[in-house]
Amino acid sequence: MDNCIFCKIARREIPSNKIYEDEEILAFNDINPAAPIHFLLIPKLHIDSLSATEDNHQDLLGKMLLLAPKLAKEQGCEDGFRTIINTGRVGGQEIFHLHFHIIGGRERLPVMIHHG
């Protein structure tokens, strides 16, 4: 996608603070971190959201999920981290390119959703 900011980052048209890259996946620090450790894990292939994934994305999604804890530990999340995938407008997705937020580096992260 020509106007997608994450596609531009993957193509190196926009700089990022990269922490990992291979042929299919890129990980980089979030520019507006919610915690001391906050990076994004994206597929280089443009997929709008988790809802847009199909059977042929299974290997890519599995690779991303297996990579998340390895990178989290390398970045300093020794005792846990949070993985967030916002999906769609109602789910809080702001950039419509599938991405995982990996967040940690605090004693304990705050509760995400309060029951009411």
HUSUL-V162001 format. One record per run of one state. SS is the DSSP state (A for helix, B for strand, O for the rest). FROM is the first residue (numbers start at 1). LEN is the number of residues. Records with the same first field share a line. If there is no record, write none. Layout:
SS = FROM-LEN + FROM-LEN
This chain:
O = 1-4 + 11-7 + 22-3 + 30-7 + 44-6 + 53-2 + 76-6 + 85-14 + 105-12
A = 5-6 + 50-3 + 55-21
B = 18-4 + 25-5 + 37-7 + 82-3 + 99-6
